[in-house]
Structure formats: structure tokens, C-alpha cells
Amino acid sequence: MRFSPTLSATLICLAVAGAGCSAKPGNVPTSGGPATPASAKSAPSYEAVGLATRAYHKVWNDGDQDRCLYELSYPQLEPSYAQDEEAYARWDRANRVIMDAAFPGYVATTTANEYDIQASGERYVAECKGELEEIVKELGEQDTEYMNYVQSLGYTTQLFQDGIVSLALQSYSYTGGAHGLPWMTGLTMTLPEGDQLTLGDLVKEESLKPFMQRVRRDLLAEWGDVLFEEAKTQLQGFVDDSSPITADQQATFSQLEDFYLTQTGFVFFWNVYEIAPYAAGQQTIFLPFDDVRDFLKTDSPIAPLMR
């Protein structure tokens, strides 16, 4: 894919290094501006680049209200000035990493393994429309007027500097029932390589267990009152465990992706139903870099954040 110096109509919002762009599900930003070069201090390891929001919107309105809504708002890296083919290929690869994290379950791929947003949106709305029309025939308009199906995707930029971008990808789906399902996915990657970072890339191997014990200790302290009893028991058992880390724990913690980064620390999150009832929402824990500095690799990609 290529981006012209002038943003097209589908590029809704633009953020440069150190700023950030957000789009909550169901609420696509409408402001924007030209990209500006990132400073050498804030982005020493990659060429000037912006983060543009691309959006797609498809809806079926029955004449009175929107009944089926398919809405995507997702980020794509965009060079701030014309570059050579090799540079564009790097951004294309990095953008594919973003889409691979954001799109599964929302956007289908073609036989060429390319994401087909338009076809996916049209299919969702057509299937939704057919289902709702059948329900209306069966139950009547009065008993079904509240049914408004939604499938949306948005994001917030949590960090964009020093060769790192960290995103919180937020999805929401409602297809009937008592409530919809919100879901968060974290994505942190290096620029310009587009390499996704997991916890093992940032935390020393020998420190993975004490690091995660600290995370879970904080989780219990802040959210203990709302957790499932079984989850609370398991978490407390791990916090109190003084035995060496097992091979399974090592593998699980090393590959952990359920976090994002800010300028000053980690944010770990748990989605609805993972450790608590739906009514408790998503649980998050902020862990400052300064509090766990001894656990972190000194040569990791986030080392510049701790200067």
C-alpha cells in the first residue's frame, strides 16, 4: 500500500511521534492534520513517520434507526515524506502486523491472504439484516425495536516514541442478548522493523516469575473485591509460591502480550469474564518502570524510555 503526501478521505486522524490518536468503538475521530517529522530525540531509530487512522463504516437503517452497524477504525504507519521502495516495504510489513493483531474475527482475508474490509462489512450487514428481519417477522416490531447489532473496532495510541509504538486495540460486538462483548488487545512493536514485543523481550529471563508475582500482587490489591473466588485463590497461590519457575510458566510469561506501554510504565489488562464477572468490566494494573527497573533487560527496546 502507498500513501500520498495529501491524506485521502479515508485517513481520518493523524498523530505524530509523542502525540497519539484514539478512536473508541462507535466514535470515529473527525479531526486531522498534516504529518510532521519526528524529532531526532524522540525517534532516533527510524525515519520520520506519522500514525494515521483509517476508517470504514457500513450500516443498515430500517427507515427509523440504524439496526446493523459495522465500523472499523484502525491505525496505519505513514511516512511523513516520500521515501524509497525499501522504506515503503518496511512500513507495509509493520502495518500488516497491526492488521494481524486488530482484524481476526472482524475482517476476512482473500485467497491472496489480503484483508478485504469492504466485503467483510457488506457480508456482516447483509447477514445481520436478514437475521433481524426474520426476528421481526416472528416477534413483531414492537418487541424487537431495541435490537441494534454492532461490530466495531477502535484503538488508542499509548506510546509512540523512541522507535516503539504501543497500541490498545478495542473491539465491541453486540448480536443480541443481555449485553455486548468488549475486548482489548495489546500491541507493542519496534519501528521500523515491525517486530512485536512480548514480555520476554523486556524482562530478564530469571526475573519473569518475580515480575509476574508483582503484577498479580497489585491485581489482588486493587481488584480483589470483584474477582471470581477461584481466580483469587489461584492468583494468591502464585504470589505466595517460592518454588523455581516451571517450564510452562517460563513459556507462558515470556510470550505474554496482554499489556501495553506508556512513557512511564506497563499497563496489564484482563478482559471481561477472564478473572471477574462481566459487571466488573476490564481490569487494568499500571506498573511503573521505576518500580521494576531491576527486573528489566538493560539492552531491550524500551531502555531509552528509562533514561
Secondary structure, 3 states (H helix, E strand, C coil): CCCCCCCCCCEEEEEECCCCCEEECCECCCCCCCCCCCCCCCCCCCCCEEEEEEEEEEEEECCCCEEEEEEEEEEEEEECCCCCHHHHHHHHHHHHHHHHHHCCCCCCECCCCCECHHHHHHHHHHHHHHHHHHHHHHHCCCCCCCCCEEEEEEEEEEEEECCEEEEEEEEEEECCCCCCEEEEEEEEEECCCCCECCHHHCECHHHHHHHHHHHHHHHHHHHCCCCCHHHHHHHHHHHHCCCCCCHHHHHHHHCCCCEEECCCEEEEEECCCCCCCHHHCCEEEEEEHHHCHHHECCCCCCHHHHC
